[in-house]
Each structure stands twice: as C-alpha cells, then as structure tokens.
Amino acid sequence: VQLVESGGGLVQPGESLRLSCAASGFTFSSSAMSWYRQAPGKGRELVAAITSVGGSTKFADSVKGRFIISRDNAKNTVYLQMNSLKPEDTAVYYCNVGFRWPTVDWGQGTQVTVSS
C-alpha cells in the first residue's frame, strides 16, 4: 500500500486549498478513505472520511461546512477541499484507508500552514 499526499502549502486565513492523496497497492474503489491531521504538539485526529463509492461522508465538527471530501475511483485519488481556512487548521494532513480508523501505514503527509 502506498499513499502519497500533496497540495499543502502556506495560505492566509480565509483562503482555500485542495489536498490530493494518490493511492496504490490495494483495491481503491472498494475501500473507504479518510483524511487525518496532526497539529504541532497534538495527536492525530480524523478530519473527514468517505465510503468506497462516495455515498456517505463524515467530518470532524471543527471542519463541518468548510471542508469537502471527494474521490475519483478512476484515478485512485481522494481529495480534501478546504475552504475558509483558519490558523487552527495548521497541521500535517494525512490520508488513510478506512472510514472509522486508520488501517494502513501512514504516508509522508502534506503540510498546511494558515497564517497571515
């Protein structure tokens, strides 16, 4: 299993970013996927998850209404559209396989920094 996250960067509060996670080594189209984040000095938390065909999603309360998770099974890629970013969204973002908890080794993550 390989998960490669990309799309992070430095943005100002209120701006948007779209993260991508390219997956390989397993049957992506049959797998729920999720995004996690880890802020400095804090544990890793689930941000969003999506079922295998995208029929169901869930979000952490802190990002509801601002983040959108989606997937393209033809490209083996899951996305996280992050809007109205806040400084507290600053973290390293990771994707993983599963809807309720991570099930595979972590990738390298992508850094998101929200700062004016």
C-alpha positions in Angstrom: 0.0 0.0 0.0 1.2 3.4 -0.9 -0.4 6.7 -0.1 1.1 10.0 -1.4 -0.4 13.2 -0.2 0.1 16.5 -1.9 -1.3 20.0 -2.3 -0.4 21.6 1.0 1.1 25.0 1.4 1.1 28.3 3.2 -2.1 30.3 2.9 -3.8 33.2 4.6 -6.9 32.9 6.8 -10.0 32.6 4.7 -8.3 31.1 1.7 -8.7 27.6 0.2 -6.6 24.6 -0.6 -7.3 21.3 -2.2 -5.3 18.3 -1.0 -4.9 15.1 -3.0 -4.0 11.6 -2.0 -2.8 9.2 -4.7 -3.3 5.6 -3.6 -1.9 2.3 -4.9 -1.3 -1.2 -3.8 -4.9 -2.1 -2.9 -8.4 -2.1 -4.4 -9.1 1.6 -4.0 -12.6 1.5 -5.5 -13.7 -0.9 -2.7 -12.1 1.0 0.1 -13.4 3.8 2.3 -10.8 6.6 2.6 -10.2 9.2 5.2 -8.1 12.3 6.0 -6.4 12.9 9.3 -4.3 15.8 10.6 -1.8 16.3 13.3 -1.1 19.8 14.6 2.2 20.6 16.4 2.1 19.0 19.9 -1.2 17.3 19.4 -2.4 13.9 18.5 -3.6 12.8 15.0 -7.3 13.4 14.5 -9.8 12.3 11.9 -10.9 15.2 9.7 -13.1 13.6 7.1 -14.0 10.2 5.6 -15.8 8.9 2.6 -17.2 5.5 1.7 -16.0 3.5 -1.2 -18.5 4.9 -3.7 -18.8 8.2 -2.1 -22.3 7.7 -0.9 -21.6 8.7 2.7 -19.2 11.1 4.3 -18.4 12.4 7.8 -16.5 15.3 9.1 -15.0 16.5 12.4 -17.1 19.2 14.0 -14.3 21.7 13.6 -14.4 21.5 9.8 -18.1 20.8 9.0 -19.4 23.3 6.5 -15.8 24.3 5.4 -14.2 21.1 4.1 -15.4 18.7 1.4 -14.1 15.2 0.8 -14.4 13.6 -2.5 -12.9 10.8 -4.6 -12.2 9.8 -8.1 -12.1 6.0 -8.3 -10.8 6.1 -11.9 -7.7 7.9 -10.7 -7.3 6.1 -7.3 -7.3 9.5 -5.7 -9.1 11.1 -2.7 -9.4 14.8 -2.3 -9.9 17.3 0.6 -11.2 20.7 -0.4 -10.5 23.1 2.4 -12.3 26.4 2.4 -12.4 29.3 4.8 -9.1 28.1 6.3 -8.3 29.1 9.9 -5.0 29.2 11.7 -6.2 26.3 13.8 -6.3 24.2 10.6 -2.5 24.3 10.5 -1.3 20.7 10.6 0.3 17.9 8.6 -2.5 16.2 6.7 -2.5 12.5 6.0 -4.8 10.2 4.2 -5.5 6.6 5.1 -7.7 3.6 4.3 -10.9 3.1 6.3 -13.9 5.0 7.5 -13.7 4.8 11.3 -10.0 4.3 12.0 -6.7 4.1 10.0 -5.8 0.6 8.7 -2.5 1.0 6.9 0.8 2.7 7.4 0.9 6.4 7.1 2.4 8.3 4.1 4.6 11.3 4.5 1.7 13.8 4.8 1.4 17.3 3.4 2.0 20.4 5.5 -0.8 23.0 5.6 0.0 26.3 7.3 -2.6 29.0 7.7 -1.1 32.3 8.8 -1.3 36.0 8.0 
